[in-house]
Amino acid sequence: MTMAENLLKGKKGIIFGALNDQSIAWKTALQAHSQGAELVLTNAPVAMRMGEIHELAKQVGDAPVVPADATSVEDLTNLFEQAMEHFGGQVDFVLHSIGMSPNVRKGKHYTDINYNWLSTTLDVSAISLHKTLAVAKKMDAISEWGSVVALTYIAAQRIFPDYGDMADAKSLLESITRSFGYHYGVAKKVRINTVSQSPTITTAGSGVKGFDEFIAYSESMSPLGNADGQACADYCVSLFSDLTRFVTMQNLFHDGGFSNTGVSQEVIGKFGPEEA
């Protein structure tokens, strides 16, 4: 499907969390670049060792790659300093695509979690957004009418048993989006939204138990089917663009209609009597 061209011409952005070509952040970086944006890429040092971010950098105009632990105010300060130096001015958009739960990774049941690990889950997956925004606001690093998008999931509102403490992290992420969205909007007209994406085959997603079965269920519960990572990248680009200037503090469902579907005919059909 063809999009409008040069939606992000002249815009400059920071993309967090591109691990490999499955990542929504990776696809968003490619799409933002194709729409005319200049980029700086960043990920945690440990993730950069695992991933292929330097390969992505080559594909998006030899973008600088700045290692940053998003839970470290010092690292985030350095990231914005380097980005502004590279761009010769402020940043126009930021993608926060960061999530990790040691409890989920290690198979801990939600009712029996390790609380030190919970702190890590919340810090990495949600509080990192607050830190990113707080550093940017103090440094006046994001331009007026700039756009920040963070990726979330509907488990923030409804129980998905295997999602574990990541659900609590996504709830906090969405709350920070509203609260910081108000204050940054009043101060600098910066808009902040979350995109609640369909379950997507990524390194992060595939860490969740029963994920393949759940993707099939979600597909059959969504009138349009699951939105894939590329479609999510397109949506993020629209939110970085000037076409969505008055959209802020929202949790935007990008899920083929899953979030408003009580039950689908396809799912009901699975419970009918089996024909001989």
PEVENQUI-V347223 format. One record per pair of residues at least 4 apart in sequence whose C-alpha atoms are under 8 Angstrom apart, sorted by the first residue. I is the first residue (numbers start at 1). GAP is how many residues later the second one is. Records with the same first field share a line. If there is no record, write none. Layout:
I: GAP ; GAP
//
This chain:
5: 30
6: 28 ; 29 ; 30
7: 28 ; 29 ; 230 ; 231 ; 234 ; 235
8: 24 ; 27 ; 28 ; 29 ; 229 ; 232 ; 233
9: 26 ; 27 ; 28
10: 26 ; 27 ; 28
11: 25 ; 26 ; 27 ; 80 ; 81 ; 82
12: 25 ; 26 ; 27 ; 75 ; 78 ; 79 ; 80 ; 81
13: 24 ; 25 ; 26 ; 27 ; 78 ; 79 ; 80 ; 81 ; 82
14: 25 ; 26 ; 27 ; 28 ; 69 ; 77 ; 79 ; 80 ; 81
15: 10 ; 14 ; 24 ; 25 ; 26 ; 27 ; 79 ; 80 ; 81 ; 82
16: 9 ; 25 ; 26 ; 27 ; 78 ; 79 ; 80 ; 81 ; 82
17: 6 ; 8 ; 9 ; 25 ; 26 ; 27 ; 79 ; 80 ; 81
18: 5 ; 6 ; 7 ; 8 ; 23 ; 24 ; 25 ; 33 ; 35 ; 79
19: 4 ; 6 ; 7 ; 24 ; 28 ; 29 ; 31 ; 32 ; 33 ; 34
20: 6 ; 31 ; 32 ; 33
21: 5 ; 6
22: 4 ; 5 ; 179 ; 180 ; 181 ; 207
23: 4 ; 179 ; 180 ; 206
24: 4 ; 73 ; 178 ; 205 ; 206 ; 208 ; 209
25: 4 ; 70 ; 72 ; 208
26: 4 ; 30
27: 4 ; 202 ; 203 ; 206
28: 4 ; 202 ; 204 ; 205 ; 206 ; 208 ; 209
29: 4 ; 10 ; 31 ; 204
30: 4 ; 26 ; 29 ; 30
31: 4 ; 202 ; 203 ; 206
32: 4 ; 5 ; 205
33: 4 ; 5 ; 6 ; 27 ; 28
38: 22 ; 23 ; 25
39: 21 ; 24 ; 25
40: 23 ; 24 ; 25 ; 26 ; 43
41: 12 ; 16 ; 22 ; 23 ; 24 ; 25
42: 23 ; 24 ; 25 ; 26 ; 37
43: 4 ; 5 ; 23 ; 24 ; 25 ; 26 ; 27
44: 4 ; 23 ; 24 ; 25 ; 26
45: 4 ; 22 ; 23 ; 24
46: 4
47: 4
48: 4 ; 5 ; 19
52: 4
53: 4 ; 12
54: 4 ; 11
55: 4
56: 4
57: 4 ; 5 ; 6 ; 7 ; 8
58: 4 ; 5
66: 13 ; 16
67: 8 ; 12
68: 4 ; 7 ; 8 ; 11
69: 6 ; 7
70: 5 ; 6 ; 54 ; 58 ; 59 ; 61 ; 62
71: 52 ; 53 ; 56 ; 57 ; 60
72: 4 ; 59
73: 4 ; 58 ; 59 ; 62
74: 4
75: 4
76: 4 ; 55 ; 56 ; 59
77: 4 ; 58 ; 59
78: 4
79: 4
80: 4 ; 56 ; 61
81: 4
82: 4
83: 4 ; 8
84: 4 ; 5 ; 6 ; 7 ; 57
85: 4
87: 4
90: 50 ; 51 ; 52 ; 53
91: 50 ; 51 ; 52 ; 55
92: 50 ; 51 ; 52 ; 53 ; 54 ; 55 ; 148
93: 49 ; 53 ; 54 ; 55 ; 56 ; 147
94: 53 ; 54 ; 55
95: 53 ; 54 ; 55
96: 33 ; 52 ; 53 ; 54 ; 55
97: 53 ; 54
98: 26 ; 27 ; 53
99: 22 ; 25 ; 26 ; 27 ; 67 ; 105
100: 21 ; 24 ; 25 ; 66 ; 104
101: 4 ; 16 ; 17 ; 19 ; 20 ; 24 ; 64 ; 65
102: 4 ; 15 ; 16 ; 18 ; 19
103: 4 ; 5 ; 6 ; 10 ; 11 ; 14 ; 15 ; 61 ; 62
104: 4 ; 5 ; 58 ; 59 ; 60 ; 61 ; 62 ; 103 ; 104
105: 102 ; 103
108: 4 ; 5 ; 6
109: 4 ; 55
110: 51 ; 54 ; 55
113: 4 ; 5
114: 4
115: 4
116: 4
117: 4
118: 4 ; 47
119: 4
120: 4
121: 4 ; 5 ; 44 ; 45 ; 48
122: 4 ; 5 ; 44 ; 46 ; 47 ; 50
123: 4 ; 5
124: 4
125: 4 ; 41 ; 44 ; 45 ; 48
126: 4 ; 43 ; 44 ; 46 ; 47 ; 50
127: 4 ; 45 ; 46
128: 4
129: 4 ; 21 ; 44 ; 47
130: 4 ; 46 ; 50
131: 4
132: 4
133: 4 ; 47
134: 4
135: 4
136: 4 ; 5 ; 6
137: 4 ; 5 ; 47
142: 4 ; 48
143: 45 ; 47
144: 44 ; 45 ; 46
145: 43 ; 44 ; 45 ; 46 ; 100
146: 43 ; 44 ; 45 ; 94
147: 43 ; 44 ; 45 ; 92 ; 93
148: 42 ; 43 ; 44 ; 45 ; 92
149: 43 ; 44 ; 45 ; 46 ; 87 ; 90 ; 91
150: 23 ; 43 ; 44 ; 45
151: 43 ; 44 ; 45 ; 46
152: 4 ; 18 ; 21 ; 22 ; 42 ; 43 ; 44 ; 45
153: 14 ; 17 ; 42 ; 43 ; 44 ; 45 ; 46
154: 4 ; 42 ; 43 ; 105
155: 4 ; 5 ; 8 ; 12 ; 15
156: 11 ; 12 ; 13 ; 14 ; 15 ; 18
157: 14
159: 8
160: 4
162: 46 ; 47 ; 48
163: 4 ; 45
164: 4
165: 4
166: 4
167: 4
168: 4
169: 4
170: 4
171: 4
172: 4
173: 4
174: 4 ; 20 ; 77
175: 4
176: 4 ; 5
177: 4 ; 15 ; 16 ; 17 ; 72 ; 73
178: 4 ; 14 ; 15 ; 71 ; 72
179: 4 ; 70
180: 4 ; 5 ; 12
181: 4 ; 9 ; 10 ; 11 ; 12 ; 67 ; 68
182: 4 ; 67
183: 4
184: 4 ; 5 ; 6 ; 7
185: 4 ; 5 ; 6
191: 54 ; 55 ; 56 ; 57 ; 58
192: 56 ; 57 ; 58
193: 54 ; 55 ; 56 ; 57 ; 58 ; 59
194: 55 ; 56 ; 57 ; 58
195: 41 ; 56 ; 57 ; 58 ; 59
196: 55 ; 56 ; 57 ; 58 ; 59
197: 30 ; 35 ; 56 ; 57 ; 58
198: 20 ; 28 ; 29 ; 30 ; 56 ; 57 ; 58 ; 60
199: 6 ; 15 ; 16 ; 19 ; 27
200: 5 ; 15 ; 27 ; 28 ; 29
201: 4 ; 5
202: 4
203: 4
204: 4
205: 6
206: 5 ; 6
207: 4
210: 4
211: 4
212: 4
213: 4
214: 4
215: 4 ; 11
216: 4
217: 4 ; 50
218: 4 ; 7 ; 8 ; 40
219: 6 ; 7
220: 5 ; 44 ; 46 ; 47
221: 4 ; 37 ; 40 ; 42 ; 43 ; 45 ; 46
222: 4 ; 33 ; 34 ; 35 ; 36 ; 39 ; 42
223: 33 ; 34 ; 35 ; 38 ; 41
224: 32 ; 33
225: 30 ; 31 ; 32
226: 29 ; 30
227: 4 ; 5 ; 27 ; 28 ; 29
228: 4
229: 4
230: 4
231: 4
232: 4 ; 22
233: 4
234: 4
235: 4 ; 19
236: 4
237: 4
238: 4 ; 5 ; 6
239: 4 ; 5
240: 4
241: 4
253: 4 ; 6
255: 4
257: 4
263: 4 ; 5
264: 4
265: 4
266: 4
267: 4
268: 4
//
